[in-house]
Amino acid sequence: MLQGEIWFANLNPAKGSEQMGLRPILIISGNLLNTYLPIVICCPLTTQIKNYKGNVILHPNAQNGLSKISEVLTFHIRSISKERLTKKLGTTTTHNIELIKECLGDLLEL
């Protein structure tokens, strides 16, 4: 499991406004953490496009393995057990990871 990979993950159970269900997630944690810990830090994806400022929009292609246009919900960042990951779909670009890091920086400054 590497930074920038997109996986299906089972996010149930969830509470309140948390994203739930079997859905794609984007791993944003660094590869050192991904290698040695039983968790990954990720952002869930949604096909309900809202174009929130700073969220990256991914268009389906052979690299990412998505079937629909999806929005990376950066503000829903969370750590999850690797046991929740069910199937690797693909990867995103280094450029998209950099955009997500920038958005996270903006979120933490508010």
N, C-alpha and C positions, 0 to 999 in steps of 0.2 A: 504494500500500500504506500503510494507516493503522493506528495503534494501535487495537486492539479488533476488527480484522478477523479472520475465520476463513477459512483457506485449506486446501486439500489440499496436502500437501508430500511429496516423496519423501525420506525420511530415511535411505535406504540409501546407502552402507554404514554400518553401526553396529558397535560393539564392546561386549562385555560386557553390562551391563544397560541400555545406552542404548535408547531407544525407536527402533523401526525400521519400515520399510515405508512404504507410501502411507497417510497418515493425516491427519486434521485437526490444524492447529496454530492457536494464538491468538497474534497479533502483540501483544507488550507493549512493544516499543521505542517511543520518542517519535517524533512525526512529522518532526522535524528530521532525526534519524538516518535515518528511513525514506526521506526525500526525497533525501539526498545520498550515502548509502553503498550499496554493492552487497549489503548484508546486512540482515537483520532479526533482532531478538532475539525469541524465541518460546517458548511452552510447548506441548508436544504434548498432545493429548487422547486419552483412552482410553474405551472402553465397558465396561471391566472396573472397575466402581465399587468402590473400597475405602474411600471417605469419609475419606481422610487429613486430619488437622487442617489447616485453612487452604486446602485445595483447593476450588475453586469447582465446583459441579455445574451443568451446563447442560442444560436440558430443551429438546427440539426445538421450534422455532417458526419462523414465516415470517422473522423477523429474522435468526436465526443460521444457518438453512439446514441444520441437523443433522437426521439421520434417527433417531438414537438418543440416549438420555440419555448424557451424556459428562462425564467428570471432567477438569478442567484439571490436569495434572501439573506443578505449580509448581516442585517440586524438580528437575525435568528441564529447567530453563531452559537454552537454548542459542542461539547465533547461527548462522544458516544463510544461505547464499547465496540471493538472490532467484531464482536459476536453479532452485532446488529447488521453488519454488511453482508449482503446476500449474493450480489453479482456485479462484477465490474462492467461498466458500459463503455468507457473510453477515457479521454483526457481533454483538458482545455489547454489554452496557450499560456506561456509565461506572461505575456502581456495582460491577459485577463486576471491572473493571480496578482500582478502588480496593481491593477485597478482595484481589486478587492482589498488589498492591504491599505491602499490609500483611503478607501471608504471607511475601513475599520479605524484608521487614524482619526478621521473626521468624527466618527461616532464617539470615540473616547475623549475628544476634546470638548464635547458639548456639555 
